[in-house]
Amino acid sequence: MWHGWLPLLGELTALAAVVALSPFTVIPAIALVVHSDRPRPVGLAFIAGWLVGKAAITVAFLQVPQLVHELDGPTPSWTGWLRIGLGLLALASGVIYWRRSHPSTESPRWAGYIKRITPLNAAAAGVAMTVINVKVVAACAAAGYVIGSSPLSAAGIAGAITYFTLVGGSTAAIPILAYAVWTHRIDGLLAAFREWMQRRQRLLTVIILVLVGGALIFSGANAL
């Protein structure tokens, strides 16, 4: 049982890291609870929309492996080489990004417009930030494909989706849930964490690309 689950969890963890380590994921969540006039309901609504959006995209791609199988028969060996190629591309992208990018501590422009946001708008923003973020959509789609390719039962599929969704959303959910419990007592900690993420956007992006590249290469090698 674990022989099949461990590689799957490894791939899903690497893909979830694409979402979890992205400043675009964490900074909006922290900004909502630090700057909003209604931090608790707004924060909880945002994370609900964020998690639902990620889970929905993942579920939407579960049937892709089945469609490929129906069109081409058994999974061809080129899919393994494709994963390896994409993994190498991700690693190369990490090197290029590190060499060409520059450290930045600027906050996103939209961070200044959230003071009066309502819970309904926050939930919609959570879904929207999932859909418009290419990295998040790609990670969710890849997770759906990986889960759909695995010989799991319905309960196993549900568990894999839940695992990916919670791990990917953890860095946004934890500060919001912490604020819901301890409110203004952790304002300073959240602000410091937001600044830490902003200062390390460049490094975190490279880490994401390396994790994804390594996971794709490992997955592709196993498929050959």
C-alpha positions as CSV (number, residue, x, y, z in Angstrom):
1,M,0.0,0.0,0.0
2,W,2.6,2.5,1.1
3,H,4.8,1.6,-1.9
4,G,2.2,3.2,-4.1
5,W,1.3,6.1,-1.8
6,L,4.8,7.4,-1.0
7,P,5.7,8.5,-4.5
8,L,2.2,10.0,-4.9
9,L,2.5,12.0,-1.7
10,G,6.0,13.1,-2.8
11,E,4.7,14.5,-6.0
12,L,1.6,16.1,-4.4
13,T,3.8,17.7,-1.7
14,A,6.1,19.2,-4.3
15,L,3.2,20.6,-6.3
16,A,1.5,21.9,-3.2
17,A,4.7,23.7,-2.4
18,V,4.3,25.7,-5.6
19,V,1.1,27.2,-4.0
20,A,2.2,27.2,-0.4
21,L,5.5,29.0,-0.9
22,S,4.3,31.6,-3.3
23,P,4.2,35.1,-1.9
24,F,1.1,35.6,-4.0
25,T,-0.6,33.1,-1.8
26,V,0.5,34.2,1.6
27,I,0.7,38.0,1.4
28,P,-3.0,38.5,0.5
29,A,-4.1,36.4,3.4
30,I,-1.9,38.2,5.9
31,A,-2.9,41.6,4.4
32,L,-6.6,40.8,4.9
33,V,-6.3,40.1,8.6
34,V,-3.8,42.9,9.3
35,H,-5.5,45.7,7.3
36,S,-9.2,44.8,6.9
37,D,-11.8,46.5,9.0
38,R,-13.4,43.0,9.6
39,P,-10.4,40.7,9.8
40,R,-12.0,37.6,11.2
41,P,-15.0,37.1,8.8
42,V,-13.1,38.5,5.9
43,G,-10.1,36.2,6.5
44,L,-12.1,33.1,7.0
45,A,-14.2,33.9,3.8
46,F,-11.0,34.4,1.8
47,I,-9.4,31.1,2.8
48,A,-12.7,29.2,2.1
49,G,-12.8,30.6,-1.4
50,W,-9.1,29.9,-1.8
51,L,-9.4,26.3,-0.8
52,V,-12.6,25.6,-2.8
53,G,-11.0,27.1,-5.9
54,K,-7.9,25.0,-5.7
55,A,-9.9,21.8,-5.0
56,A,-12.2,22.5,-7.9
57,I,-9.4,22.9,-10.4
58,T,-7.8,19.7,-9.1
59,V,-11.0,17.8,-9.5
60,A,-11.6,19.1,-13.0
61,F,-8.3,17.5,-14.2
62,L,-8.9,14.1,-12.6
63,Q,-10.4,12.6,-15.8
64,V,-7.6,13.8,-18.1
65,P,-5.6,10.5,-17.7
66,Q,-8.7,8.5,-18.5
67,L,-9.3,10.5,-21.6
68,V,-5.7,10.0,-22.7
69,H,-6.0,6.3,-22.1
70,E,-9.1,6.0,-24.1
71,L,-7.5,7.9,-27.0
72,D,-4.1,6.3,-27.0
73,G,-4.6,3.1,-25.2
74,P,-2.0,2.2,-22.5
75,T,0.0,5.1,-21.2
76,P,2.8,5.6,-23.7
77,S,6.4,5.8,-22.6
78,W,6.8,9.3,-24.0
79,T,4.8,10.6,-21.0
80,G,7.6,9.7,-18.7
81,W,10.2,11.5,-21.0
82,L,7.8,14.4,-21.1
83,R,7.8,14.7,-17.3
84,I,11.6,14.5,-17.2
85,G,11.8,17.2,-19.9
86,L,9.5,19.5,-18.0
87,G,11.4,18.8,-14.8
88,L,14.7,19.8,-16.5
89,L,13.0,22.9,-17.9
90,A,11.8,23.8,-14.4
91,L,15.3,23.4,-13.0
92,A,16.8,25.5,-15.8
93,S,14.1,28.1,-15.3
94,G,15.1,28.3,-11.6
95,V,18.7,29.0,-12.6
96,I,17.7,31.6,-15.2
97,Y,15.3,33.3,-12.8
98,W,17.9,33.5,-10.1
99,R,20.5,35.0,-12.4
100,R,18.2,37.6,-14.0
101,S,15.9,38.6,-11.2
102,H,16.7,41.1,-8.5
103,P,15.6,41.1,-4.8
104,S,12.4,43.1,-4.2
105,T,10.5,44.2,-1.1
106,E,7.7,46.0,-2.8
107,S,4.1,45.0,-1.8
108,P,1.6,44.2,-4.5
109,R,-0.5,47.2,-5.6
110,W,-3.7,45.5,-4.7
111,A,-2.6,45.2,-1.0
112,G,-3.7,48.8,-0.4
113,Y,-7.3,48.3,-1.6
114,I,-8.5,45.7,0.9
115,K,-9.3,47.8,4.0
116,R,-13.1,47.8,3.3
117,I,-13.5,44.5,1.6
118,T,-16.6,42.4,2.6
119,P,-16.6,38.7,3.4
120,L,-18.5,37.9,0.2
121,N,-15.9,39.8,-1.9
122,A,-13.1,38.2,0.1
123,A,-14.5,34.7,-0.8
124,A,-14.8,35.7,-4.4
125,A,-11.2,37.1,-4.3
126,G,-10.0,33.8,-2.9
127,V,-11.5,31.9,-5.9
128,A,-10.3,34.6,-8.3
129,M,-6.7,34.5,-7.1
130,T,-6.7,30.8,-7.7
131,V,-7.9,31.1,-11.2
132,I,-5.8,34.0,-12.4
133,N,-2.5,32.8,-10.9
134,V,-0.9,30.7,-13.7
135,K,1.4,28.9,-11.2
136,V,-1.5,27.9,-9.0
137,V,-3.6,26.6,-11.8
138,A,-0.7,24.7,-13.3
139,A,0.0,23.1,-9.9
140,C,-3.6,22.1,-9.3
141,A,-4.0,20.8,-12.9
142,A,-0.8,18.7,-12.5
143,A,-2.0,17.4,-9.1
144,G,-5.4,16.4,-10.6
145,Y,-3.5,14.6,-13.4
146,V,-1.2,12.8,-11.0
147,I,-4.1,11.7,-8.8
148,G,-6.2,10.6,-11.7
149,S,-3.3,8.6,-13.0
150,S,-3.0,6.7,-9.7
151,P,-4.9,3.4,-9.0
152,L,-6.8,4.8,-6.1
153,S,-10.2,4.1,-4.7
154,A,-12.8,6.8,-4.4
155,A,-11.8,7.3,-0.8
156,G,-8.1,7.4,-1.8
157,I,-8.8,10.1,-4.4
158,A,-10.8,12.2,-1.9
159,G,-7.9,11.8,0.6
160,A,-5.3,12.8,-2.0
161,I,-7.3,15.9,-3.1
162,T,-7.8,16.9,0.5
163,Y,-4.1,16.4,1.3
164,F,-3.0,18.5,-1.7
165,T,-5.6,21.2,-1.0
166,L,-4.7,21.6,2.7
167,V,-0.9,21.5,2.2
168,G,-1.1,24.0,-0.6
169,G,-3.4,26.3,1.3
170,S,-1.6,25.9,4.7
171,T,0.5,29.0,4.5
172,A,-2.5,31.1,3.9
173,A,-4.9,29.3,6.2
174,I,-2.6,29.2,9.3
175,P,-2.2,33.0,9.7
176,I,-5.9,33.5,9.2
177,L,-6.9,30.8,11.6
178,A,-4.3,32.0,14.1
179,Y,-5.8,35.5,13.9
180,A,-9.3,34.2,14.3
181,V,-8.2,32.7,17.6
182,W,-5.7,35.3,19.0
183,T,-6.8,38.4,17.1
184,H,-4.6,41.5,17.5
185,R,-2.1,39.7,19.8
186,I,-0.2,38.4,16.7
187,D,-0.4,41.5,14.6
188,G,3.4,42.1,14.9
189,L,4.2,38.5,14.1
190,L,2.0,38.5,11.0
191,A,3.5,41.8,9.8
192,A,7.0,40.5,10.3
193,F,6.2,37.3,8.4
194,R,4.7,39.2,5.5
195,E,7.9,41.3,5.3
196,W,10.0,38.2,5.5
197,M,8.1,36.7,2.5
198,Q,8.5,39.9,0.5
199,R,12.2,40.0,1.1
200,R,12.6,36.4,0.0
201,Q,10.3,36.3,-3.1
202,R,13.3,35.5,-5.3
203,L,14.6,32.7,-3.2
204,L,11.2,31.1,-2.7
205,T,10.5,31.2,-6.4
206,V,13.7,29.3,-7.1
207,I,12.9,26.8,-4.3
208,I,9.5,26.2,-5.9
209,L,11.0,25.5,-9.3
210,V,13.6,23.1,-7.9
211,L,11.0,21.2,-6.0
212,V,8.7,20.9,-9.0
213,G,11.6,20.0,-11.3
214,G,12.8,17.3,-9.0
215,A,9.4,15.8,-8.5
216,L,8.7,15.7,-12.3
217,I,12.1,14.1,-13.0
218,F,11.5,11.5,-10.3
219,S,7.9,10.8,-11.5
220,G,9.1,10.6,-15.1
221,A,11.9,8.2,-14.3
222,N,9.4,5.9,-12.4
223,A,7.1,5.9,-15.4
224,L,9.7,4.6,-17.9
